[in-house]
Amino acid sequence: MKTSLLLTTAATLALAGCGDRGFGLFKRGGDAPKPVAQAPLENDVRPKARPDTPPLNEGGALTQAAAGAVSDSELAEAVKPVERPEQDKGTTVASLGLLERDGFWLRTPLVTSEADGRVVLEPSGASVNVRLLPSGGEAGAGSQLSIAAMQVLGVPITDLVTVRVFIR
């Protein structure tokens, strides 16, 4: 039994040094060429930004100007009265949301799936149609409102605002 264990161990150690780089106890270093960074060549294919994509800042988020820019038709859609029944989901305190997407939206724990809705600024009564996005947070955790929606409601982007949320 001891002899077979010794033979197995010796064979394993002998084979450990095999191969062009080796491994285990007999690993050789310095033989492989080091990777070298190369500048892209003029004819290399690289991704190009689409002309219709909004500008992004260094962190990959939309710039403040791009997130708040809306067309006249988007603005008209956001403020027009909707004649569909709505369900009151309650109130939430909202702050400015991340500049990760443009348009009119509210990320809130008051909904569990995306839906169309409306937020009403309390107590002024100003309202805007938004896309309701689930935040996954606990009820009462607060919400995030898009910069475009804050502009329509007429509130400074640094404020915390209480809004009533309606879902369609």
C-alpha positions as a Python dict, from the first residue, in 0.01 Angstrom:
ca = {
    (1, 'M'): (0, 0, 0),
    (2, 'K'): (281, 240, 90),
    (3, 'T'): (463, 155, -232),
    (4, 'S'): (163, 240, -453),
    (5, 'L'): (113, 567, -265),
    (6, 'L'): (479, 656, -314),
    (7, 'L'): (464, 568, -684),
    (8, 'T'): (146, 774, -733),
    (9, 'T'): (300, 1074, -556),
    (10, 'A'): (623, 1047, -757),
    (11, 'A'): (433, 1021, -1087),
    (12, 'T'): (219, 1322, -997),
    (13, 'L'): (526, 1533, -913),
    (14, 'A'): (703, 1425, -1230),
    (15, 'L'): (406, 1517, -1445),
    (16, 'A'): (357, 1848, -1265),
    (17, 'G'): (648, 1998, -1456),
    (18, 'C'): (517, 1890, -1797),
    (19, 'G'): (375, 2133, -2051),
    (20, 'D'): (527, 2446, -2194),
    (21, 'R'): (455, 2668, -1887),
    (22, 'G'): (442, 2403, -1617),
    (23, 'F'): (224, 2417, -1312),
    (24, 'G'): (221, 2324, -946),
    (25, 'L'): (563, 2291, -785),
    (26, 'F'): (753, 2318, -1113),
    (27, 'K'): (585, 2630, -1252),
    (28, 'R'): (820, 2834, -1466),
    (29, 'G'): (783, 3208, -1485),
    (30, 'G'): (901, 3473, -1724),
    (31, 'D'): (878, 3259, -2039),
    (32, 'A'): (550, 3397, -2169),
    (33, 'P'): (543, 3727, -2355),
    (34, 'K'): (383, 4015, -2165),
    (35, 'P'): (65, 4167, -2317),
    (36, 'V'): (124, 4499, -2491),
    (37, 'A'): (-140, 4769, -2533),
    (38, 'Q'): (-175, 4892, -2888),
    (39, 'A'): (-342, 5204, -3018),
    (40, 'P'): (-636, 5133, -3250),
    (41, 'L'): (-559, 5149, -3617),
    (42, 'E'): (-743, 5384, -3848),
    (43, 'N'): (-941, 5103, -4013),
    (44, 'D'): (-1034, 4924, -3686),
    (45, 'V'): (-1409, 4887, -3639),
    (46, 'R'): (-1523, 5068, -3324),
    (47, 'P'): (-1870, 5140, -3189),
    (48, 'K'): (-2000, 5477, -3292),
    (49, 'A'): (-2264, 5680, -3110),
    (50, 'R'): (-2598, 5700, -3283),
    (51, 'P'): (-2692, 6051, -3386),
    (52, 'D'): (-3022, 6027, -3194),
    (53, 'T'): (-2874, 5919, -2860),
    (54, 'P'): (-2885, 6176, -2582),
    (55, 'P'): (-2552, 6305, -2448),
    (56, 'L'): (-2407, 6122, -2149),
    (57, 'N'): (-2173, 6246, -1880),
    (58, 'E'): (-1853, 6066, -1773),
    (59, 'G'): (-2043, 5829, -1543),
    (60, 'G'): (-2266, 5711, -1830),
    (61, 'A'): (-2578, 5895, -1708),
    (62, 'L'): (-2766, 6154, -1908),
    (63, 'T'): (-2655, 6511, -1871),
    (64, 'Q'): (-2894, 6740, -1683),
    (65, 'A'): (-2979, 6925, -2003),
    (66, 'A'): (-3052, 6601, -2193),
    (67, 'A'): (-3263, 6453, -1913),
    (68, 'G'): (-3473, 6768, -1886),
    (69, 'A'): (-3509, 6829, -2260),
    (70, 'V'): (-3848, 6729, -2395),
    (71, 'S'): (-4017, 6799, -2723),
    (72, 'D'): (-4332, 7006, -2749),
    (73, 'S'): (-4535, 6693, -2827),
    (74, 'E'): (-4394, 6511, -2519),
    (75, 'L'): (-4475, 6810, -2303),
    (76, 'A'): (-4829, 6832, -2442),
    (77, 'E'): (-4879, 6460, -2373),
    (78, 'A'): (-4747, 6498, -2018),
    (79, 'V'): (-4990, 6774, -1922),
    (80, 'K'): (-5303, 6677, -2113),
    (81, 'P'): (-5598, 6551, -1909),
    (82, 'V'): (-5659, 6179, -1939),
    (83, 'E'): (-6014, 6055, -1924),
    (84, 'R'): (-5943, 5704, -1805),
    (85, 'P'): (-6026, 5594, -1452),
    (86, 'E'): (-5741, 5627, -1205),
    (87, 'Q'): (-5668, 5459, -875),
    (88, 'D'): (-5519, 5666, -593),
    (89, 'K'): (-5202, 5489, -472),
    (90, 'G'): (-5130, 5738, -193),
    (91, 'T'): (-4868, 6001, -127),
    (92, 'T'): (-4491, 5981, -136),
    (93, 'V'): (-4202, 6217, -81),
    (94, 'A'): (-4002, 6246, -401),
    (95, 'S'): (-3654, 6372, -473),
    (96, 'L'): (-3476, 6415, -805),
    (97, 'G'): (-3415, 6076, -962),
    (98, 'L'): (-3095, 5960, -1124),
    (99, 'L'): (-3033, 6099, -1469),
    (100, 'E'): (-3038, 5750, -1619),
    (101, 'R'): (-3340, 5798, -1841),
    (102, 'D'): (-3518, 6090, -1994),
    (103, 'G'): (-3887, 6173, -2009),
    (104, 'F'): (-4155, 6181, -1743),
    (105, 'W'): (-4135, 5909, -1478),
    (106, 'L'): (-4163, 5835, -1106),
    (107, 'R'): (-3970, 5546, -945),
    (108, 'T'): (-4174, 5453, -638),
    (109, 'P'): (-4247, 5169, -396),
    (110, 'L'): (-4619, 5238, -445),
    (111, 'V'): (-4627, 5019, -762),
    (112, 'T'): (-4497, 4669, -829),
    (113, 'S'): (-4486, 4686, -1209),
    (114, 'E'): (-4450, 4958, -1472),
    (115, 'A'): (-4770, 5144, -1549),
    (116, 'D'): (-4902, 5474, -1676),
    (117, 'G'): (-5000, 5720, -1409),
    (118, 'R'): (-5008, 6075, -1288),
    (119, 'V'): (-4857, 6265, -998),
    (120, 'V'): (-5017, 6567, -834),
    (121, 'L'): (-4805, 6812, -637),
    (122, 'E'): (-4953, 6877, -298),
    (123, 'P'): (-5079, 7136, -205),
    (124, 'S'): (-5059, 7333, -534),
    (125, 'G'): (-5249, 7074, -742),
    (126, 'A'): (-5007, 7091, -1037),
    (127, 'S'): (-5000, 6754, -1213),
    (128, 'V'): (-4806, 6566, -1478),
    (129, 'N'): (-4861, 6233, -1653),
    (130, 'V'): (-4572, 5996, -1583),
    (131, 'R'): (-4455, 5641, -1630),
    (132, 'L'): (-4466, 5472, -1289),
    (133, 'L'): (-4164, 5250, -1225),
    (134, 'P'): (-4131, 5012, -929),
    (135, 'S'): (-3843, 5095, -696),
    (136, 'G'): (-3850, 4771, -503),
    (137, 'G'): (-3823, 4968, -178),
    (138, 'E'): (-4035, 4944, 132),
    (139, 'A'): (-4358, 5145, 149),
    (140, 'G'): (-4270, 5489, 284),
    (141, 'A'): (-3914, 5468, 151),
    (142, 'G'): (-3963, 5769, -74),
    (143, 'S'): (-3959, 5804, -451),
    (144, 'Q'): (-3752, 5952, -731),
    (145, 'L'): (-3901, 6189, -987),
    (146, 'S'): (-3755, 6269, -1328),
    (147, 'I'): (-3607, 6611, -1386),
    (148, 'A'): (-3854, 6674, -1670),
    (149, 'A'): (-4149, 6602, -1437),
    (150, 'M'): (-4005, 6829, -1169),
    (151, 'Q'): (-3974, 7108, -1424),
    (152, 'V'): (-4339, 7072, -1532),
    (153, 'L'): (-4450, 7073, -1168),
    (154, 'G'): (-4247, 7391, -1118),
    (155, 'V'): (-4036, 7271, -828),
    (156, 'P'): (-3661, 7317, -784),
    (157, 'I'): (-3467, 6999, -850),
    (158, 'T'): (-3303, 7025, -507),
    (159, 'D'): (-3636, 7007, -319),
    (160, 'L'): (-3812, 6712, -162),
    (161, 'V'): (-4175, 6728, -271),
    (162, 'T'): (-4489, 6548, -159),
    (163, 'V'): (-4688, 6410, -449),
    (164, 'R'): (-5007, 6206, -470),
    (165, 'V'): (-4970, 5913, -709),
    (166, 'F'): (-5246, 5786, -936),
    (167, 'I'): (-5225, 5473, -1152),
    (168, 'R'): (-5428, 5405, -1468),
}
